[in-house]
């Protein structure tokens, strides 16, 4: 039944013309190579991909990939929402186990 309730909520939002501004595409752990300064459990990194459709004054659209190794150590690849397909292409090009060198070559920046 909770699934039906969710569908009703989505239908209600659609009927009122409201759309979510935030959307999460990936929220999972990926295997890392042995060269990272630290990891989450089992030598894994947290991979998070989301987008934001700015509808509030002063906000900016974006689509981004965040790869986090914990302890405020993360790599970020971010583009305007219009370049979402480019962000997904970069995501598809990440080879596992994930290395920092490949992230650099794909255009990620260290976001401490």
N, C-alpha and C positions, 0 to 999 in steps of 0.2 A: 503493500500500500504506500510506503513512503515514496516509491518511484512515481506513482500516479500523482501524489501531492506535488512532487517536483515538476512534473509535466504541466499540472494545472497552474503552478506559479509562473512557469515560462510562458504559457499561453496568455496569462493575465498581463505579464510584462509586455509581451508582443502586442497585445490588443491596445495597450495604453500608449504604445509608441516608444517605450523606454528600452534602452539597450545598455548592457553592461559596458563600462568604460575600460575595465581591466579584464584581461584574459590570460590565463596561465596555460601554456602548451606543454611544458615539461617540468616536472618536479620529482627528481629521482637521483639515485646515487649511481655513479659510473666508476669503473676501475681506473686507477691512476698508475703511471709508471713509477719507478723507484726513485726518481730524482726530486720529488716535491719535498719542501722543508717539513711538512707535516700533513696529516690526512685525517679523515673521519675514520670510523671503524673499518677494518679489513682493507686498508689502503685504498679507500674510495673517496671520491670528491662529490660534492653536491652540485648538480646541474639544474639550473632553473632558467626557463625561457618564458618571457611574458611580453605583453604589449599593453599599451595604454592609449586610448583614444580620447584626447583632451577635449572636453566640452566645457570646462570651467575657464573663466578669464584668467590669463596668466600661465596656464598649464601648457605643456608641450607634448605632442604625440611622441611615442617611441616604441620600438620593438628591440628587445635585448636578450642576450645570453649572459648568464652569470655562472661562473664556475668557481666554487668556493671550497677552499681546503681547510677552513676553520681558522680560529685565532685571528680574525680580521684580515685574512689573506685570500684575495679573490681576483679573478680575471674577468673583464667585462668586454663585451662586444655590443655596441649600441648604435642604432640608426633610427632615422625618422620612420614613422609608421608606414609611410608610402614605400619604403624599401624593405618591407617585411619579407618578401620573397628572397631578397639577398641574404637576410639574416638566417632564413631557413636553409639556404644553400650552404652557408658557412657551417651551420649546425650539422648538416649531412656530411661535411668534409672532416669532421673531427673523428680521428681514428682512436680506437680504444686499444690498449690503455692510453689515457690522455697524458700528453706531455706538455710542459710549459713551452718548449721550443716550437711545437706545432701551433700552439695558441698564438705565440708571437707572429709566426709566419702567416696566420689567418687574419691578423689585424686586431687581436685582443690587446687591451691595455691593462696593466696591473693597477688594481683599484684598492689600495690599502686604506 
